[in-house]
């Protein structure tokens, strides 16, 4: 089975699970699965522009869907809370209204342009996690670079470690295959070197990766303006957005600490929340949770699906508002916790 077919099969399976979860929740069953609340992950919030090759479509939702999600949660009795209040809420006696906290990773400009007005309309607090290298334009976002590069060329040549080879890019399937190979290359080799090699390839083909970052990500002035909005908070997201678990402990610690220093320098307030880059079990482990605790972070979030618990605030799961599943009933399904039970978690 090709990578594209595997992705399609996974999407169909997840969609079916969400449909089943919504039906179960609508019937009033498995109410005990809901838990105390939910923390949602978002990335881009912007009007959708359809393209034949969209490797990052899962990372974006529309402003209309965000608005619908907030309306749905309000109707179901959720209270919207800042992320840094989650530990205190989890320590309270059970029985209160469920809570929902919203987080947005990487600091995209559309968070300010499109997400902020929606959150303000619903009086919903939110946290934007800032990577210093992205905000300063000193580090590229490899998945965004690849999306532009692979769409714009009929072929490229690259050395994945066995010699320079040609990759045909005439069809979306070939573009997907190439994207998968680059992603695997980044995650199996030294990440900084791999990203630098992709940046060089992009420049060979007339694409400047840091220009993509500056176009997509808020700069320091915009972040400062956003941080002054009553509902907004900034959290740490490392310097370079590398998988921390693959770094030596001292380097991972520096990435986390300097990122907090950077946010404090922008806002005058030291962040007590951090998001682990990628947030997978391979990218963030118990070691990173211990470092986060040592550095004084009260909340550290992964991208692993789950509902928050008092014992896991240094390794908090989140539920993704994913671009492939932009239906109001799926928001209810995710918040219900039932998909987790169906997955055996």
Phi, psi and omega in degrees: 000131180288164179301322181294319178294322177298318178297316180296317179298320179295317180298318179297316181296316179295317178301318179295321178296321178291321177298314180297319180296318179296318179296318179296314180296320180296331178278000179079018182263159176055040180296334181291347181286342190294323181076195185275332183179191184212144173246125183259144173256134171225163172232266176281142168231108186196158174300141184279135173244111187287135175222156183295325181242112183228077184292343182248021183299331179293343184267009180224141171233163180273155174302325180296321179291320177300317178299316180296322179296316180294320177298318181297313181294322176299315180298329182270008171092011180282144171257139182267129187226155173291150181301322185289352175271351186300315179303318179294320180294323179291337180276348180286159175299147180290160176116349179279180178295143177292154181246159173225130176242146185240134180229145180229122186269143167092344174079038180294145181299328180293343173298322178283315187286321188244324182281317183307310180301326179289314179298320179293323179300325183257005182053048181252116176295155179206156179240130175255124181269125191253124170264121185303316182298326177287313183298325180271352180074019182267344180235143179272164175251100194300324182290331175284321176302313181296322179301316179291313183298310186290334176284335193261354184233152175274339176198156173219167176232135185206149178256109178273004180126347180243020183107154183295133181224158182268135175241117176283141185227030184289329186237154178306323179299320178292323177296317178297316179300319179294317179301316180299320180294318179295318180299316178296321178299316180296319187276350179253348181241183176300118190295318181299317179293320180296316179295321178298322179293321177293320176300317179297318177300316179299317180294324175301333183255021173079020181242127178262109184301322182289336175293324176298316180297312182296330177288326188265329193251143175295138173273179183305316181298319179293321178296319178296318178297315180298318183297338178279350177287136188302329184269349187264146172221152176251137176240168181276149180212031180073180179273308192252357182058045173261158177294113187295324184295342180267000179259155170301151185304318181296321180290321177299319180297317179297316179305317183285315184291315182293327176298318177293320176302318183296313179297319178298321178295328179285319193249341187081001180237126180283127181289141174249016175234148179214146173247129177287128177305136184069314173072010180276168177299333179281335184264338181217130185231187178299331177299315180294325177296321178294319179296317179301317178296318179299327182276358175092011176286129179275337179222131173227129189246146174257187169248013182280135185293138179166172177253147186291146176223152185300331184279356188234028185291345175268000181207059192278131176283162176222157174255131186273129165274098195260139182299339180279348188229057185268068176231139184301320182295335178288331175297315176300318181297315180297314182294334182292337185080354183296321177304325179294319178295320179294333177276356180082024181258000000 
